[in-house]
């Protein structure tokens, strides 16, 4: 049966195999039948299930701390890691042009696909197998942080204000690439520190990457002083 090995890795057998095929299909192959709609659904389901898991595990934490935890485990890096663990890249259905640009290993493609698979599991079997799948693959990430994590943008903001620089300033420098695979270039400025820039498939993610680079620059220069 098609995708047998993948379904074994996922721990879920699809009744409607067409749903899984759609979840694996890149927009460059088909404009009307690709992973985008299932990704939209899967993103919401993942957020819902993770929120429920966090509420059950951290019964005394505030909404703010729970939000930080949730953001840290549904971010692109975690999605990409899980997609790699499941060898999703081997099953992606992509166009020749996407293949030539290493789209099979593109982080954004894999992040989108893993969310689309969650959406496909939900439509095929309901919330129970979705919850089981997410618990299986996200529990380690949830357990990794004893204290609520602080994301890079929040850390940089708190550091900047503590130093009297005010809020970091983020500016979109450029947007390039096709609609289904955009690249945003963002710079961040903090006081009189040299600006740094970073790119990502979304403006929000590019801002996070720029904040991370700025933090690395600050720590490197502080260690020299």
C-alpha positions, 0 to 999 in steps of 0.5 A: 500500500502507498505510504506504508512505511510512512504510516508505520513511522507516524503510528497511524493507518489512514482509511482515506489515503488521499488525505495523506497524499494531499498533506504531502503535496507541495503547492508547486505541484498543484494550486488546488490540491496541496497541503496548505488547507490541511496545514491551516487546520493542523496548526489550530489542532496542534495549538489546541492539543498542546495548550491542553497538555500544558494546562494539565502538566503546569496547573499553577502557572499563569496564562503568560507563562503557559503562552511562552511554553506553547510558543517554544514547542510549536515553533518552526525548529521543533516542527522541523526536528519532528519532521526530520525524525519521521523522515517526511522529506522522503515522502514529499511530493514536489515539482522538478523545480522545487526538487532542484532547489532542495525543496525536499529539505527546505525547513518551511516545507517540512514544517508545513507538511507536519502540520498538514499531516496533523490536519489529515489525521484529524479529518481521517480519524478524529481528535483522538488519534491526533492527540495521541500523535501529538503527545507521542512526538511533542512530550519531550519538547514540553518536558525539556523546560523546567521553567517557562522559556523566554523567547529571543524577542522577549529576552532582547526587549527586556535586556534593551530596556534594562540598559536604557535603550528602549524597545528594539526596532524591527524593520522589514528590508525586503521581501522576495521569492514566489508567493508560496515560498517567500523570504522576508529580510528583517533588521533589528536596531538596539540603541547604538549597537550595530544593526543585524539582519536575518531572513525567514519564510515569515516576517515574524520568524525573521524578527525572531532570527534577527533577535537571536543574532543580536543576542549572540552579538551582544553576548560575544562582545560582552565576553570581550569586555 
